[in-house]
Amino acid sequence: MTTPSAATPSTASGQAHGPAAPAQPDAPGGRRGSLGPVGLVLAGGISVQFGGALAVTLMPRAGALGVVTLRLLVAAVVLMVLCRPRLRGHSRADWGTVIVFGLAMAAMNGLFYQSVARIPLGPAVTLEVLGPLALSVLASRRAVNLVWAALALAGVFLLGGGGFSGLDPLGVAFALAAGAMWAAYIVFSARTGRRFPQADGLALAMAVAAVLFLPLGALESGTKLLDPTTFALGAAVAVLSSVLPYTLELLALRRLPASTFAILMSLEPALAAAAGFLVLDQALAATEAVAIALVIAASMGAVRTQVGRGRARKAAGGS
């Protein structure tokens, strides 16, 4: 889940990731009041990454496209039932926006799962994060963002020159492409949020993504998707990677400043590396760990720069 205002990684997700939420005002509050929502966001991030790790274990049974199909299908049904979005009264532009949002969501998930089928979860998420990070740097257009871009590139260099060079180059390409789709997801999620109330646009986009992916999953996996065990595990992936984190993050955003939320989302590569180690026994080399830390630092720095610029504009406008 990401905040379009910050244009930085969440989640989802998406991925792999959760839905981008409408921009929230930076609400005041002491540390004591923020502990609850911070815990919710971290719990959502942990849920997303462990859901991704579970998806990797399911791939031998259903294939990468089959896993994506099950996740999107179950998540779409749950969100449509919970949100009950109104289908009438929307313009052609509204439907065009939500369809493109669904396309970006489907592509992001499909490419990411193709990536983690070939390379470890931690490096895959680290490379994917470069998409939203690039979007944030380009949106800010400040000289300091060259520092964050340099940090990110240093991280990628370490991944390429360290333990990452032995990984499947196709998996690397899929992760980078998923990052580009994540950036598109952020842009069209924000546009959808402006056109549809509550989470209606998200539910409709998830349904679009599920319908688009169903033929691909059926072609790759066929009747394997109907196996009770496979379907149950796919439903668990949908709950861990979509339904549960979406709920936790939406609750957190009611009390948590968007800037804090976006910075917490920058921790996704570290959470992914932890999930890969604990569930999939994917240990990181020292260079990979340093590379992930550099990308996290770059993402956090880009968020803080973007937020600081927004506050400066507000102060200038109010003076």
Salt bridges, closest charged atoms under 4 A:
ASP26 OD2 - ARG311 NH2 3.17
ASP94 OD1 - ARG195 NH1 2.67
GLU128 OE2 - HIS17 NE2 2.82
ASP168 OD2 - ARG118 NE 3.92
ASP227 OD2 - ARG61 NH2 3.03
